[in-house]
């Protein structure tokens, strides 16, 4: 609709200029001013509408960001920059409007043929046909460079966090300059990728400007000669030039933003929320012919409420990857998984604690009494003097606790939250014999729990209902 109005305004503008040329100064000037004002008002209204649409989309997607974080994806996918994805999706409506406007503006071909004849029409059609593959090529290049840029940016962010985590060790070794050089190298690669993406965008804009100028110039030349020969009137000549400019103006506006098309598509895929149809309300874990990223052998299992599943195999065979795929933290290569939507606790050697009190870390805001916390900690063998003070502040990541103590605090947290499924990833080796037996006894007392444990040897589960042995 907007393109039809723009074409109409272009025709009116041509009529106004012809009236001016015919010395109808007053009426021609008035009509020309009205045309210019109408076109400006239309553009402002469309921009405002696109802005409101983008704001609504942005508000809706921001509301679902937490859902997005639960979508399993390949680890090498550049997905860390949600702000980028939100920005691209918010502009998708504007991009769709520009695409529609460019498509509808092709109606100008009919007006051009009626005004200037077949030669001007053939020139314009030829240049439009030339523009399409050029835009497609620019779009493909832009998509590849945008993915490269996002990957480089994710690598830079990950490397920065990694260097910061190891800063105390690097300082002690006198190697902080190594960390600075590493961050500098990653930053330089990210900067180079950004510059390449900008160059492609500028090349796309240059192509659209060139084709637009050539088309208007050639059509003006054709109708100019026809006007001198008396074959067309001034009004028809001006209409031909104006609608050609309007046609390529719409195409140019879309061409400038064409490189965002693939970005918007990738952003929409990134922000796609997980479907809940398979796992909503499920009280069991089931895998059918599941193939993970590190083990090509399909795995099938079904863990009903109260089941005890032990996954064993040598180190590096893919036990942790299988657990993460069952949890939905990784994308399955093949097969299907049904899992509980909520009520899943995970205990692993790398499980982290929050900076806060012992109570905060175990209760996580749940309303429980001190006696309940003391009883649970004691049940897990955490009954020393250090665990009698629930207000004791724990350092970041549980520093100040041994690995075995930290794992048992994480286990206590899962028990307090009332999980129905407990996933344990090879933590038995972090416990001494006394602590290991305390954890085993605590697990046995909770017969309702579905437990899936991966272990090289000495699992905490002593009487599994199902045992899977992974091989290379």
C-alpha positions as CSV (number, residue, x, y, z in Angstrom):
1,X,0.0,0.0,0.0
2,X,2.8,2.4,0.9
3,X,4.5,1.8,-2.5
4,X,1.3,2.4,-4.4
5,X,0.9,5.7,-2.5
6,X,4.5,6.6,-3.3
7,X,4.0,5.9,-7.0
8,X,0.9,8.0,-7.0
9,X,2.8,10.8,-5.3
10,X,5.6,10.5,-7.9
11,X,3.0,10.9,-10.7
12,X,1.5,13.9,-9.0
13,X,4.9,15.4,-8.6
14,X,5.5,14.9,-12.3
15,X,2.2,16.6,-13.1
16,X,3.1,19.5,-10.8
17,X,6.4,20.1,-12.5
18,X,4.8,20.0,-15.9
19,X,2.4,22.6,-14.7
20,X,5.2,24.7,-13.5
21,X,6.9,24.3,-16.9
22,X,3.7,25.4,-18.5
23,X,3.8,28.5,-16.3
24,X,0.9,27.6,-14.1
25,X,3.1,28.8,-11.3
26,X,0.6,29.1,-8.5
27,X,-1.3,25.8,-8.9
28,X,1.9,23.9,-9.9
29,X,3.8,25.2,-6.8
30,X,0.9,24.3,-4.5
31,X,0.5,20.8,-5.9
32,X,4.3,20.2,-5.7
33,X,4.4,21.4,-2.1
34,X,1.5,19.1,-1.3
35,X,3.2,16.1,-3.0
36,X,6.5,16.7,-1.1
37,X,4.6,17.2,2.2
38,X,2.6,14.0,1.6
39,X,5.6,11.9,0.8
40,X,7.4,13.2,3.9
41,X,4.4,12.5,6.1
42,X,4.1,9.0,4.7
43,X,7.7,8.2,5.5
44,X,7.5,9.6,9.0
45,X,4.3,7.6,9.7
46,X,5.9,4.4,8.4
47,X,9.0,4.9,10.4
48,X,6.9,5.5,13.5
49,X,4.9,2.4,12.9
50,X,8.0,0.3,12.4
51,X,9.4,1.6,15.6
52,X,6.3,0.7,17.6
53,X,6.3,-2.8,16.0
54,X,10.0,-3.3,16.9
55,X,9.4,-2.1,20.5
56,X,6.6,-4.7,20.9
57,X,8.7,-7.5,19.5
58,X,11.6,-6.5,21.7
59,X,9.4,-6.4,24.8
60,X,8.0,-9.8,24.0
61,X,11.4,-11.5,23.3
62,X,13.0,-10.0,26.4
63,X,10.2,-11.6,28.4
64,X,11.2,-15.0,27.1
65,X,15.0,-14.7,27.4
66,X,15.1,-17.1,30.3
67,X,13.3,-19.7,28.2
68,X,15.9,-19.2,25.4
69,X,18.8,-20.0,27.8
70,X,17.3,-23.5,28.2
71,X,17.4,-24.3,24.4
72,X,20.0,-27.0,23.7
73,X,22.5,-25.9,21.1
74,X,25.8,-27.0,19.7
75,X,28.6,-25.5,21.8
76,X,30.4,-24.0,18.8
77,X,27.4,-22.0,17.8
78,X,27.8,-18.3,18.3
79,X,24.9,-17.7,20.6
80,X,26.2,-15.7,23.5
81,X,25.2,-12.3,22.2
82,X,21.4,-12.3,23.0
83,X,21.4,-8.5,22.8
84,X,22.5,-8.7,19.1
85,X,19.7,-11.2,18.4
86,X,17.1,-9.1,20.1
87,X,18.2,-6.1,18.1
88,X,17.9,-8.0,14.8
89,X,14.5,-9.6,15.6
90,X,13.2,-6.2,16.7
91,X,14.0,-4.9,13.2
92,X,12.5,-7.8,11.3
93,X,9.1,-6.0,10.8
94,X,10.8,-3.0,9.3
95,X,12.8,-5.3,7.0
96,X,9.6,-7.1,5.9
97,X,8.0,-3.7,5.2
98,X,10.9,-2.7,3.0
99,X,10.8,-6.0,1.2
100,X,7.1,-5.6,0.5
101,X,7.6,-2.0,-0.6
102,X,10.3,-3.1,-3.1
103,X,8.1,-5.9,-4.5
104,X,5.0,-3.6,-4.9
105,X,7.1,-0.9,-6.5
106,X,7.5,-3.1,-9.5
107,X,4.0,-1.8,-10.5
108,X,6.0,1.2,-11.7
109,X,7.1,-1.0,-14.7
110,X,3.5,-0.7,-16.0
111,X,3.4,3.0,-15.5
112,X,6.8,3.3,-17.2
113,X,5.7,1.3,-20.2
114,X,2.5,3.5,-20.7
115,X,4.5,6.7,-20.3
116,X,7.8,6.1,-22.1
117,X,7.4,3.0,-24.2
118,X,9.3,-0.3,-24.5
119,X,12.9,0.9,-24.6
120,X,12.8,2.6,-21.3
121,X,10.9,-0.3,-19.8
122,X,13.4,-2.8,-21.2
123,X,16.4,-0.8,-19.8
124,X,14.7,-0.7,-16.3
125,X,13.8,-4.4,-16.4
126,X,17.3,-5.4,-17.4
127,X,18.9,-3.4,-14.5
128,X,16.4,-4.8,-12.0
129,X,17.2,-8.3,-13.2
130,X,20.9,-7.5,-12.8
131,X,20.4,-6.2,-9.3
132,X,18.7,-9.3,-7.9
133,X,21.8,-11.7,-8.2
134,X,24.1,-9.0,-6.9
135,X,21.9,-8.5,-3.8
136,X,21.7,-12.3,-3.3
137,X,25.5,-12.5,-3.5
138,X,25.9,-9.6,-1.1
139,X,23.4,-11.3,1.3
140,X,25.3,-14.6,1.3
141,X,28.6,-12.9,1.9
142,X,27.1,-10.8,4.7
143,X,25.6,-13.9,6.4
144,X,29.0,-15.7,6.4
145,X,30.8,-12.6,7.7
146,X,28.1,-12.0,10.4
147,X,28.5,-15.5,11.6
148,X,32.3,-15.2,11.6
149,X,32.0,-11.9,13.6
150,X,29.7,-13.4,16.2
151,X,32.0,-16.4,16.5
152,X,35.0,-14.2,17.0
153,X,33.1,-12.1,19.5
154,X,32.0,-15.1,21.5
155,X,35.6,-16.4,21.5
156,X,36.9,-13.0,22.8
157,X,34.3,-12.9,25.6
158,X,35.1,-16.5,26.6
159,X,38.9,-15.9,26.5
160,X,38.5,-12.7,28.6
161,X,36.5,-14.6,31.3
162,X,39.0,-17.4,31.2
163,X,42.0,-15.1,31.7
164,X,40.3,-13.2,34.5
165,X,39.6,-16.5,36.3
166,X,43.2,-17.4,36.1
167,X,44.6,-13.9,36.9
168,X,45.8,-14.8,40.4
169,X,47.8,-17.8,39.1
170,X,49.2,-15.8,36.2
171,X,50.2,-13.0,38.5
172,X,52.0,-15.4,40.7
173,X,53.9,-16.8,37.7
174,X,54.7,-13.3,36.5
175,X,52.8,-14.0,33.3
176,X,50.0,-11.4,33.3
177,X,51.4,-10.0,30.0
178,X,50.6,-13.4,28.4
179,X,47.0,-12.9,29.3
180,X,47.0,-9.4,28.0
181,X,48.6,-10.6,24.7
182,X,46.0,-13.3,24.4
183,X,43.1,-10.9,24.9
184,X,44.7,-8.5,22.5
185,X,45.1,-11.2,19.8
186,X,41.4,-12.3,20.1
187,X,40.3,-8.7,20.1
188,X,42.3,-8.0,16.9
189,X,40.6,-11.0,15.2
190,X,37.2,-9.8,16.3
191,X,38.0,-6.3,15.0
192,X,39.1,-7.7,11.6
193,X,35.9,-9.7,11.3
194,X,33.8,-6.6,12.1
195,X,35.7,-4.5,9.4
196,X,35.1,-7.2,6.8
197,X,31.4,-7.2,7.6
198,X,31.2,-3.4,7.3
199,X,33.1,-3.5,4.0
200,X,30.5,-5.9,2.6
201,X,27.6,-3.7,3.8
202,X,29.2,-0.7,2.1
203,X,29.8,-2.6,-1.2
204,X,26.1,-3.6,-1.2
205,X,25.1,0.0,-0.7
206,X,27.5,1.1,-3.5
207,X,25.9,-1.4,-5.9
208,X,22.4,-0.1,-5.2
209,X,23.4,3.5,-5.6
210,X,25.2,2.8,-8.9
211,X,22.3,0.9,-10.4
212,X,19.8,3.5,-9.3
213,X,21.8,6.3,-10.8
214,X,22.4,4.4,-14.1
215,X,18.7,3.5,-14.4
216,X,17.4,7.0,-13.9
217,X,20.1,8.5,-16.2
218,X,19.3,6.0,-19.0
219,X,15.6,6.5,-18.8
220,X,16.0,10.2,-18.7
221,X,18.1,10.1,-21.8
222,X,15.5,7.9,-23.7
223,X,12.5,10.1,-22.8
224,X,14.6,13.2,-23.4
225,X,15.3,12.3,-27.0
226,X,11.6,11.3,-27.4
227,X,10.6,14.6,-25.9
228,X,12.8,16.5,-28.4
229,X,11.3,14.5,-31.2
230,X,7.8,15.3,-30.1
231,X,7.0,11.6,-29.5
232,X,6.0,12.1,-25.8
233,X,4.6,15.0,-23.8
234,X,6.4,16.7,-21.0
235,X,4.0,15.1,-18.4
236,X,4.7,11.6,-19.7
237,X,8.5,12.2,-19.8
238,X,8.5,13.5,-16.2
239,X,6.3,10.6,-15.0
240,X,8.7,8.1,-16.6
241,X,11.7,9.6,-14.8
242,X,9.9,10.0,-11.5
243,X,8.5,6.5,-11.3
244,X,11.9,5.0,-12.3
245,X,13.5,6.9,-9.5
246,X,10.7,5.7,-7.1
247,X,11.1,2.1,-8.3
248,X,14.8,2.0,-7.7
249,X,14.5,4.1,-4.5
250,X,12.4,1.3,-2.9
251,X,14.7,-1.3,-4.2
252,X,17.7,0.7,-3.0
253,X,16.2,1.1,0.5
254,X,15.7,-2.7,0.7
255,X,19.1,-3.4,-0.9
256,X,20.9,-1.3,1.8
257,X,19.2,-3.5,4.5
258,X,19.3,-6.7,2.5
259,X,22.3,-8.0,4.4
260,X,20.2,-8.0,7.5
261,X,17.8,-10.6,6.1
262,X,20.0,-13.6,7.0
263,X,21.0,-11.9,10.3
264,X,17.3,-11.6,11.2
265,X,16.6,-15.2,10.3
266,X,19.5,-16.5,12.4
267,X,18.4,-14.2,15.3
268,X,14.9,-15.6,15.1
269,X,16.3,-19.2,15.2
270,X,18.5,-18.3,18.2
271,X,15.6,-16.8,20.1
272,X,13.3,-19.7,19.3
273,X,11.9,-21.0,22.6
274,X,11.9,-24.6,23.4
275,X,8.8,-26.7,22.8
276,X,7.3,-28.2,26.0
277,X,5.1,-30.8,24.4
278,X,7.4,-33.7,25.0
279,X,8.7,-32.9,28.5
280,X,5.9,-30.9,30.1
281,X,4.9,-32.8,33.3
282,X,7.0,-35.8,32.5
283,X,8.0,-37.7,35.6
284,X,10.6,-39.9,34.0
285,X,13.6,-39.7,31.7
286,X,13.6,-41.6,28.4
287,X,16.0,-41.7,25.5
288,X,15.4,-43.4,22.2
289,X,18.4,-44.1,19.9
290,X,20.2,-41.1,21.3
291,X,23.5,-40.2,19.6
292,X,25.7,-37.5,21.2
293,X,28.4,-35.3,20.0
294,X,31.2,-37.5,21.4
295,X,29.8,-41.0,21.0
296,X,28.4,-42.3,17.7
297,X,26.8,-45.4,19.4
298,X,23.0,-44.9,19.9
299,X,21.8,-45.1,23.5
300,X,18.3,-46.0,24.7
301,X,17.1,-45.9,28.3
302,X,14.0,-45.3,30.4
303,X,14.2,-44.2,34.0
304,X,10.9,-44.4,35.8
305,X,10.3,-42.6,39.1
306,X,12.6,-44.2,41.7
307,X,14.9,-45.8,39.1
308,X,18.6,-46.0,39.6
309,X,20.6,-45.8,36.4
310,X,24.4,-46.0,36.3
311,X,26.4,-45.0,33.2
312,X,29.9,-46.4,33.3
313,X,32.9,-46.5,31.0
314,X,36.5,-45.3,30.7
315,X,37.4,-41.6,31.0
316,X,36.8,-39.7,27.7
317,X,34.1,-42.1,26.4
318,X,31.4,-39.4,26.5
319,X,29.6,-40.0,29.8
320,X,29.3,-36.3,30.7
321,X,28.2,-35.4,27.2
322,X,25.5,-38.0,27.4
323,X,24.3,-36.6,30.8
324,X,24.3,-33.0,29.3
325,X,22.3,-34.2,26.3
326,X,19.8,-35.9,28.6
327,X,19.5,-32.7,30.5
328,X,19.0,-30.7,27.3
329,X,22.2,-28.7,27.8
330,X,23.6,-30.1,24.5
331,X,21.9,-30.8,21.2
332,X,21.4,-34.4,20.3
333,X,23.0,-35.5,17.0
334,X,20.1,-38.0,16.5
335,X,17.4,-39.6,18.5
336,X,14.8,-38.2,21.0
337,X,14.8,-37.4,24.7
338,X,11.9,-37.0,27.1
339,X,12.8,-35.2,30.4
340,X,11.1,-33.6,33.3
341,X,10.4,-29.9,32.7
342,X,11.4,-29.0,36.3
343,X,12.6,-30.7,39.5
344,X,16.0,-31.8,38.2
345,X,19.1,-31.5,40.4
346,X,22.7,-31.8,39.0
347,X,25.7,-32.7,41.1
348,X,29.1,-32.6,39.4
349,X,32.7,-31.9,40.2
350,X,32.4,-28.5,38.6
351,X,29.2,-27.5,40.3
352,X,29.5,-24.0,41.7
353,X,28.2,-22.2,44.7
354,X,27.1,-18.6,45.1
355,X,28.9,-15.8,46.9
356,X,26.7,-15.7,50.1
357,X,26.0,-17.4,53.3
358,X,25.8,-21.2,53.8
359,X,22.0,-20.8,54.3
360,X,21.6,-18.9,51.1
361,X,23.5,-21.5,49.1
362,X,21.5,-24.5,50.5
363,X,18.0,-23.0,50.8
364,X,18.1,-20.7,47.7
365,X,15.3,-18.6,49.2
366,X,13.1,-21.6,50.3
367,X,11.5,-21.2,53.7
368,X,13.2,-23.9,55.8
369,X,14.1,-23.9,59.5
370,X,17.6,-24.0,60.9
371,X,16.9,-27.4,62.4
372,X,16.0,-28.8,59.0
373,X,19.2,-27.5,57.5
374,X,21.3,-28.8,60.4
375,X,19.7,-32.2,60.1
376,X,20.3,-32.4,56.4
377,X,23.9,-31.2,56.6
378,X,24.6,-33.7,59.4
379,X,23.0,-36.5,57.3
380,X,25.5,-35.8,54.6
381,X,28.4,-35.7,57.0
382,X,28.7,-31.9,57.1
383,X,28.4,-31.7,60.9
384,X,31.7,-30.1,61.8
385,X,32.1,-26.8,63.6
386,X,32.3,-24.9,60.3
387,X,28.8,-26.0,59.3
388,X,27.1,-25.0,62.6
389,X,27.1,-21.3,61.5
390,X,24.5,-21.0,58.7
391,X,25.3,-17.3,58.3
392,X,28.9,-18.1,57.5
393,X,29.8,-16.5,54.2
394,X,31.2,-18.7,51.5
395,X,33.6,-17.3,49.0
396,X,32.9,-17.3,45.2
397,X,32.7,-20.8,43.7
398,X,32.9,-22.4,47.2
399,X,36.5,-21.5,47.9
400,X,37.3,-22.4,51.5
401,X,35.5,-25.7,51.2
402,X,37.1,-28.9,50.0
403,X,35.8,-30.4,46.7
404,X,34.0,-33.1,48.7
405,X,32.3,-30.6,51.0
406,X,31.3,-28.4,48.1
407,X,29.7,-31.4,46.3
408,X,27.8,-32.3,49.4
409,X,26.5,-28.8,49.8
410,X,25.3,-28.9,46.2
411,X,23.6,-32.3,47.0
412,X,21.9,-30.7,50.1
413,X,20.6,-27.9,47.9
414,X,19.0,-30.4,45.6
415,X,17.4,-32.3,48.5
416,X,16.0,-29.0,50.0
417,X,14.5,-28.0,46.6
418,X,12.6,-31.3,46.5
419,X,13.9,-32.5,43.1
420,X,12.4,-35.6,41.6
421,X,15.4,-36.4,39.4
422,X,19.0,-36.3,40.4
423,X,21.9,-36.4,37.9
424,X,25.3,-37.2,39.4
425,X,28.4,-36.8,37.3
426,X,31.4,-38.8,38.6
427,X,31.8,-37.2,42.1
428,X,32.4,-40.4,44.2
429,X,36.1,-40.0,43.8
430,X,36.0,-36.6,45.5
431,X,34.7,-38.2,48.8
432,X,36.5,-40.2,51.4
433,X,35.0,-43.5,52.5
434,X,33.1,-42.1,55.4
435,X,31.5,-39.2,53.3
436,X,30.8,-41.6,50.5
437,X,28.9,-43.9,52.7
438,X,26.9,-41.0,54.2
439,X,25.9,-39.8,50.8
440,X,24.9,-43.4,49.8
441,X,22.7,-43.8,52.9
442,X,21.1,-40.4,52.2
443,X,20.3,-41.4,48.6
444,X,18.9,-44.8,49.7
445,X,16.5,-43.1,52.2
446,X,15.0,-41.1,49.2
447,X,13.5,-44.1,47.3
448,X,11.3,-41.8,45.3
449,X,14.2,-40.1,43.6
450,X,15.1,-41.0,40.0
451,X,18.9,-41.1,39.9
452,X,21.1,-41.1,36.9
453,X,24.8,-41.4,37.7
454,X,27.9,-41.4,35.5
455,X,31.0,-42.9,37.1
456,X,34.3,-44.4,36.0
457,X,34.3,-46.6,39.1
458,X,32.9,-46.7,42.7
459,X,29.5,-45.2,41.9
460,X,27.4,-43.8,44.8
461,X,24.4,-46.0,43.5
462,X,25.0,-49.5,44.8
463,X,22.0,-51.3,43.4
464,X,21.2,-49.9,40.0
465,X,18.0,-50.9,38.2
466,X,19.8,-50.2,34.8
467,X,23.5,-50.1,34.0
468,X,24.8,-48.8,30.7
469,X,28.4,-49.3,29.7
470,X,29.7,-46.9,27.1
471,X,32.5,-47.9,24.8
472,X,34.6,-46.0,22.3
